């Protein structure tokens, strides 16, 4: 599916420069900006070369400084955008660090996209990191990172499979140990899944998880926050500079069960992490804007442990 603004359909396709795949490039571009001097909030030195290799014109121009990040039409300054990405990235980084400190040595990154945690985090000896994504995405990242001489900091096992297919079998075929506790993340994934596919994904995680396993993801109480006309209007600031998709066209709208509620009903102990708390932990001030406040009320982070 090309990035032509069309709504999602069952069985649609994409790459890292189109449709929902381009959101992975968008996140990596934000991580690249947040990793720049003189005051870097992150240390993701792999994000920029990955984004440039994708070659999406808008994000390349963003990294080149040709897109005005302090835009009067957008309620976030360039610095606030970096802080927003730092809050998100640090949450999942710290989740993995805490999980491995507790003794977990098996990690799974679902819909890994351009995530470079297998290369940039300091994993304890013996850690195995599984990255699950479409075969073309896996191949692209493998090739790009090899070209710049990047080496994973753990044993990395790339599993090329579409999450709409039988990914649990593909994971087991790559020597995933169902008897070992696992740390899972599904970062920025659930809104792009149909409601039944979200529940199925969470149930598959549960079925594959030994007691003591942990999971981190987002919890969304109302999908309409993505498609609100005010949100569309704010995002149009980037579209006038050439961004050729709108997140509202890529998420699956409609009623869905909250991830935290679903997990709690299948044996997980769930902890909610409100955005306000994460901003405070990082020493950042919350941006003052009505719509952004609505996003904070609607979308939070969660961690869970299987009893």
N, C-alpha and C positions, 0 to 999 in steps of 0.2 A: 504494500500500500504506500503510495507516495504521500508526501506531506502537502496535500491539497485541501485540507480543512474538512475532508469527509469524516463522517462519524465512524466509529469502530464497528466491525462486523466479526462474527465468529469465523475463525480460520484466516483472518487477515495476516498480511506479512509486512515486514519492514526491514530496514537496516539502520545503522547508527547515524545516518543522516536524514532519516525520514520517519514520519509517524511517531509511534511511541518510542521507537529506538532512539530518536533524536533527543528524548528527554534525558537519556543517559549521558549524551554529549553535553547537554545543557548543565547537568550537575557537575560533570568533570570540569567544564569551563569555569563554573563558580568556584570549585575547589582550587583551580589553578590561580584564579585572581586572589583568593584568600591566602594563598601560599607565597605571594610575592612580597618582596621588600618594599618599603623600609620597615614595616611592622607586620610581618606575616602572622596570621592567626592559625594556620595549618602548615604541615610539612608534607605536601603531596607533590613531589618533584616530577612524578610521572603523569600528572593530569594534563599539563600543557602539551607535551609531545603526543599524547594520545588524541587530544582534541585536534591538534594540527594535522595528524595523520587521517582523521576522519574527513577533514576538508569541508565541513559545512561552512558556507561563506559567512553567515552571520556570526558564528562563534569564533571563526578565525579573525574576523574584523574586530570582534570584541577584545580578543587577546592582543591585537595590534593597536588598540586604543582608538579605533575608528568609530566605535559606538559610544555615545555619551552615556556614561553610567549614572551621572547625576542629572537626571532628567526631571524637569518640572512636572511632567505628566505622571510620574511614578512616585509613590509615597516613601520610597526607601532611598537613602543616599548610597553611594558606592560602598562606603564603610559599613553601613547597616546591612547591605546585601552580603558582604563578607562575614559579618557577625552571624547572620542568619544561617549561612552555610556552615560556619564553624560550630554553632550549637548542634546542628544535625550531625555533622561528621564526628565531632567529639563524643556525642552520645553513643554512637555505634562503636567507635574505637574503644571507649572506656568499657563498654559492655564486654567486648572481646577480651580486654586486658583483665577484667575482673573474673571472667569465666576461666581463663587459663591460669590465673593465680589460684583459683580454687582447685585446680588439678585437671580440668578438662583439656584434652589434647586432640579432639576431633572437632573441626569447625566447618560449617557449610554457609556459603554466601549464595543465596538464591537470586536469580536474575542479576548476575554479577556485573554485566555491562562493562564499564570502564573503571570499576572499583580496583584499586591497586593495593588493597590491604595485605594481600599475600606477599607483596614486595616491600611495603614501607613500614609495617608494624614489626616490633621486635618480639617474635614469637618464642616461647620456651622450647628448648630442645625436645624433639619428638612430636611436635605439633604437625598435624596433617590438615591442610586447608583445601576443601573442595569448592570449586567455583562452578556453578551450574548456569548455563545460558545456551542460546542457540549456537549450533556449530560454527556458523559464519562469524559470530561475535567472538567466540573463543579463539578462532584462527586469527582474526584480525588483531586481537590483543596480544596473543602469543608472538605473532610476527613483528608487531610494532615494538614491543618491549625487548625482544631479542635484538632488534636492529640497534637499539641504544645501549645494549650491554646490560640490561637489568637482570638481576638474579633474585628469585624468591627467597624470602627469609624463613620459610618453612617448607616442608614437603608439600608441594602444590599439585593437586590432581584436578585437571580441567575436565568437566563432564559436559560434552556438547549435546544438549537435548532441549527441545522446546518444552516449557513447563506445562503446555497443554497436552503433551504426550506422556508416556509412562516414564517420568523422570525417576521415581523411586527405584525401578529396576535398573535404570542406567547408573544410578548412584551405587547400588549394591554391586553391579558389574565392575565398578571401579574400586572395589574393596572397601566400601563403606562398612563400618562395623556397627551393626544394630545393637550390640551388647554394650557398647561404650557410650557414656554420656556425651552429648553433642551440644555445641553452641551454634545456634542458627541465627542468621539475620535475613529479614525480608525488608530491605530499605527502599522506600519509594516505589513499592510494587503493588500493594493491595488495591489502590484506586484504579489501576489499569486492568484489573481482573473483573469479569462478571461476578455478581454476588455468589452464585453457586460454585464458581471456580475458586473464589477466595476461601469458602468453607472447605472445599475439597483439598486445597493446598494445606490449610491448617490441619485437617484430619490426617493427611499423608505425613506431615511433620510429626504429629503425635504418634502415629503407627510406627515410625522409624526411630523414635526417641526412647532411649533407656532412661530409667529413673535418674534424676539429677541433671537431666538435660535442661538447657536454657534457650530462650528465644527472645529476640528483640525485633520490634516492628512499630508501625504507627497504628493508632486507634482513631477511627473517624466516626463521628456521630451523625454527620449529615453531609451527604455527597453534594448537595446543592450549593455548598460553598464554592465549589470549583466552577459552577456554571452560572452563578449570579451575574447579572448584567453589569453590576459595578465592577466585579472582578474582571470580566471581559474588557471593560473600558480601560481599566488600569493596564492590562496586558497589551492593549493596543499601542501603548507607547513604544514597545519593542518592535511590534509589527510594522510600524511606520518606518523603522530602520532596516526592515528586510527579514525579520523572523517570519518563517513561512508556515507556522502552525500555532494553534491555540490549545492549551492543555484541556480546555473545556470540551474539545472535540475528541480527546483521546481517552478520557476517563469513562468508566461505565456508571451512568447515573441510575437512579432507582433505589428502592429500599434494600438495605443489606444489614445483616447482623454485625454488630460491632465485634472486632477481632477479640477484644478483651473478654467480652461476654461469651463468645464461642469457646475460647480457650479455657475459661473458668469452668465451663460445662463439660470439659473433656479431661479434667484432672490436673490442670495447670494452676499454680498460684500466681496471680497476676498483680503486678505493681504498675500503677499509672505514674507517668512523669510529666506533669503539666509543663508547657513551654515556659511559663513564667518562672518556674523553679529552675529550669535549665539555664535560662538567661541569667538569673541571679547567681547560680553556681559559677558561671563563666565571667561574672563581673560586667555584663552588658546591660545597657538600659533598653527597655522594650520600646520599639517604635510606637509613636502615638498616632494611630489612625484607626477609624471606626472599622473598616473592613479587615484590617490586619488583626484587630482584636477579635473579630468574628472567627477568623481562621484559628486563632489561639484557643477559642472556646470549643471549636469543632474538631480540631486535630491535635492530638497529643501523642506522646511516645509511650510505649509500654515495654516492660521486660517481664518474663514469665519463667517459672521453674516447674518442671514436671515432678510431682511428688512420688 
